[in-house]
Amino acid sequence: MNIALIGYGKMGRTIEEIVKERGHSIVGIIDEGSDLKISDLPGKKVDVAIEFTQPVSAFNNLKECITEGITVISGTTGWLDKYDELVSYTTSKQGTFLYSSNFSLGVNLFFKITQHVARLMSAYSGYGVEMEEVHHTQKKDAPSGTAITLAEGIIKNDSRFSSWVNEITDKKDMLRIMSKRIDEVPGTHTVKYSSKEDDIQLTHTAHSRKGFALGAVLVAEWIADKKGILTMDDFLGFK
C-alpha cells in the first residue's frame, strides 16, 4: 500500500515505523512547514492518508483529502463540532472517511466493556460514577477524545446521566470527568463506581503509543477498498 502521513509528530513517526514494518510505503509526509501539500497527494497514488494533527487544522485537512478523492482516517481529537459537516461533505463527494478518538484495539474493547457495565450498574443507584483520564502534558484537549467516547457510552446506557462535565459538580445528572496532565503518560482512563460499602474500578492503561499507531495502520489496510463513512465498530465487526 501507498500511505500518506498528515502530521509528523510523535504519533506520525510511530505510525511510519509500523507502516514500514508491515511492508507498506510512505509516499508523502505533510507537516507544518513542509513543501508537500494535500493537493499534491493524488500524483503520489496514495491508497490511504492517515491524519494525526491538531484540532485547529484537522477539519480542513480532512475536507481537502475528500476533495482530492483520497481515502482518509483520522485520530485527531477536539474538532468534532464539525464532524457532521464533514460527514455531509464526504457523502456528497462519495468519499471514504473514518474517525476514531482512539485506534487502540484494547481501548475499543474497553469502550464495549464499560458500556456493558453501565447497563448493569444503572439499576443500582447506590453507586456513584466518575471518570479520570491522564495524558502527557503535550496533549492539547481536555478531556481527551477517548474519555468523551467513554462518557458518551456510559450516558447512553445509564439513564441517570444527561451529559458529562469536566469540572467538579453537584448535579446528579452530570457525569464528571477529571483530567490530569503528567509528563510521558501515553494515556490512562478509569471509570469508578463508588458506594458506601465498596468501589468498582475499570481501567485501561496504555504502555506506549505503539498500540494506537498499530491500530491506525490496521484500519488503513482494511479501509483501502471500502466506501463511505465508517467507524471502528465497522472495522471490529461489532455492528
Buried (B, 14 or more C-beta within 10 A) or exposed (E): BBBBBBBBBBBBBBBBEBBEEBEBBBBBBBEEEEEBEBEBBEEBEBBBBBBBBBBEBBBEBBBBBBEBEBBBBBBBBBBBEBBEEBBEBBEEBEBBBBBBBBBBBBBBEBBEBBBEBBEEBBEEEEBBBEBBBBBBEEBEBBBBBBBBBBBBBBBEBBEBBEEBBBEEEEEEEBBBBBBEEEEEBBBBBBBBBBEEEEEEEBEBEBEEBBBBBBBBBBBBBBBBEEEBBBEBEBBBEEE
